[in-house]
């Protein structure tokens, strides 16, 4: 059994304020017993036009965790002090490509070391929404499955959720939990967020932990919210408010202080679901070898 939490915030261009907000929620969720806590994409920064991700980007070095970025050092200390694992859902890591960043999903182990870094593979280019992630972000190439919590945790970020082959591959690599931190737009969140998450859980027979941004970040950008924890049968075990359904507490707390949802992940249930409906054994093609047209 693993008690997990998905945290939901409205980030801004004020990095210090964002850290304070995240820290308070992490401490509160840890006091409730959560041992693995997930922050959404863009937890560190959402620009307002005057500053860009590159302006606040920092260097990461998984080989030398003591030399990690100043911001990530704070989260390392927090993890170590509370003895919890952290999923930092999308951090602006300086790219090797001039003027760009990686959108990096970082896992910090309970002892405070950087366990894994996943660099977002699928970049969100949405012209009608005036958001072109590829204009300032370098795409990653590698899939990541982390084991620091004693379970196999597959990493992804936001727009990745629209590419089911990626999650099939993570399951093939042994994933039992899939992480989907996000900052979904209100329009796409309203239409697709829950449907996509439950589909990824059901088709891969995995738990899904999806932490999300919510609310109006600035004049040009708003996020849907609706953080949730889903079991391998597709059942939503716990959820936070979204922009349409403020199910938890008053509006100002949802947007200003942030909220979190908790659930216990029962791996016996996962094993039973996979045993009684062994879809992995029944599949007749490989996601890595899709045949071309004849």
N, C-alpha and C positions, 0 to 999 in steps of 0.2 A: 504494500500500500504506500502510495506517495501522495502527500497533501500538496497541492499546487495552487498558485494564485495567478490570475491575469489582471494586470493593472491598466487602468484607463485614465488618460489625462488629456488636457488641451494644452499642447506645447506652444511656445511662442518663440520669438527671436532672442529672448532673454535667457541665456544659458544657465546663469546662476539661479534664477527663479525656477527653471525647469528642474535643476538638480535638487533643489530644496523640496519641490513638489514630489518628485520621485522618491527621494529619501524618506519623507514622511509616510508615504504609502507603503514602501518596503518594510519599514519598521512596524507599521500597523498590521500588515499582513503576516509578518513573521511572528508577532505576538499572538495571532490567531492560530498559529501552528503550521503555517506554510513553510515548506523546506525548499521549494523551487518556485521562483517568482519571475514573471515575464513582463517586461516593459514593451510598449509598442514601437513601431517604426518611428523615426524622427523624435525619439524621446529627448534628445539633447538640444534640438534646434529645428524650428520651422521659420524660414525667412519671411520677412515682410516687404521685401523689395529693396531695402537699403543695405541689407547684408545678405550674402549668399553662403551656401554650405561650405564652399572653399575657404571662406573667411574664418570659419571656426573649426576647420578640419585639423586633425592631429594625427601623428604617426603612431602606428601600433607595431609591436614586435612580439609575436607569440613565442619566439625563441628566448627572449629576455624579458620575462614578465615584470621585473623590477624597473625596466626602462619603458614601461607602457606610458601612454599619454597621461597628462595631468588629470584629465577628467576621468579616465578609466581607472586610474589609481584610487580615486575616491570611491568608486563602486567596488573595487577590489577590497578595500578596507571595510566597507559596509558588509560585504559578503562574509569576510573573515570574522568580523566582530559578532555577526548574527548567526554564523555557521549555516548559511543558506546558499543555494545555487541561484545564479541570476542569468536570465536571458535578456540581453540588451539589444532590442529588436532592430535597430538600424542607426548606425553611428557614422558620421562623415570622416572616413579615414583617408588621409592623403594618398592619392593615386600615383602610380609611376607615370601616368599620362599628364602632361603639363596642364595645369589649370582645372583639373578634375579631381573628383573624390571617388572612392569606393563606398557603396552603401553597405556597411559591414555589420552583420549580426554576430554579436560576441557572447560567448558563454563563459561565465566566471564560476569556478568550482567553489564549494563551501570553504576551502582553505585559502581562497583568495587568488589563486593563480588563473591565468587565462587558459581555459581548456580548449576552446575552438574559436575560429573566426570563419564565418561564411560570408562571402562577398556576393551580393545579389546578382543573380544571373539574368533575369528578365526585367528589362527597364521599361518603365511606364511612359510611353510617348502618346499623349492624349491632346492632339492639336486643338480640338474644339473646346477643351477645358483649359487651354493655355498652360499646359504642363508637359514639358519635354525633358524627361529625366536624363536621356542620353546626351543632352547638351552640356551637362555638368557632371555626369557620372560615368565611370568606366565599369563595364559589365564584368562580373566574375565568371569563372569557368568550372569551378569544382563543387561537387556535392559534398556535404559534410554530415556525418552522423557522430554525435557526441555521446560519451559514456560516463561522464563525471558523476552522475547521480545514481549510477548502478543500473540504469535503463538505457536502451538505445534511443536516442533523441535525434530525429531528422530535422535539419534546419532549412528554413525558407524565409522569404520576406514578401509580403503584400502581393504584388502583381504576379508573382510566381504561382499563386493559387489557381490561376487560369490555365495552367499547363499540367494536366494530370500525369503525363509521362514522367515528369520530375518526381512526383510522389510515388509512382510505381517503382521507380528506380531506388528511392530512399527505402521503401519497404524491402526491396530486393537486397539492400545493404544491411537489413536487419532492424530497421526502425520500428519501434512500438509506439512512439509518441512523435507527432508532427507539430512543429511550431510555425505559426503564421502571424507574426507581428505585422501590423498594417496601419495605414493612414488612408483608408478608402474614402473616396469622395461621397458626398451625400447621395447623389444620383445613382452611382454604381453600387453603393452600399445598400441602398433601399431595394434595389432590384436583385442583386446577386450575392451579397455577402454571406448570409446564412446558408443559402442553397449550395454555394461552392464549398464552404467549410464542411457541411454535413456530407456532401458527396465525397470529398477527400477522405473523411473518416470512414465512411461505409465501404468504399471501393478498396481501401487498403487495410481495413480492419485495424485501425490505429486510433489512439486517442489524439484529439486535436486541441491544441491550446492556442487561442487567437486573441492577442491583446491589441487594442485599437485606440487610435486618437478619436476625440469627439469635439464637435463645436466649431465656432468661427474663430480661426486663428488670426486672420487679418481680413482686409477688404476683399481679397481675391481668393481666399482658400478656406474651405470648411471641410470637416470630416464627420463621418456617419456615426462612429462609435459601435456599440453592440459587441463588446468583447465577450467571448464565451469559451466554455470548456465542453468538449463533446466526447462521448464514449465511442468505442469501435462499432457499435450498433447504430450510430447516428443520433443518439439521444443527447439533447443538450442538458448537461448536468448542472451548469451554473452560467449566469450571464449578467452583464452590466446593461445599463440603459443605452438606448440609441437615440438619435435625434427625433424619432417619432414616438418612442415609448419610454418615457422616463420612469422606469419601474422601481427605482431604488429610494432616492431621497429628493429633497427639493432641488430645483434647477440650478441654483447658484453653486451648491456643493458639487453637483455632477460636473459642472464646467470649470469651477475655480479651484476646488480642492482635490478633485479626482476621486475615483472609486476603485474598488477591486471586487472580484468574485473568487470564491474558493471552492475546491472540490477534492475528494479523495479518488485517486486513480487505483482501481482494483485490477491487478494484472491477472488474477484468477479468471475474472470475467473475460478479459481479452483472450486468454488461452482457450476458454470454453467456446467462444464465438468462432475462433479460427479452427477449432477441432470439429465443431458441428457443421460448419459451412466452409470447407477448405478451398476457398476460391484460388488461393495461390497455387495449389497443386493442380487445380482444374484448368488454369490458363493454358492456351494453346499457341500463344505467340509471345515473343519477347519484345519489350518496349525498346530494346537496343537494336532489333533487327526487323524493322517494319518493311515488308516487301514493297518494291516499287510497282508501278503499273505494268501490265503485261501487254 
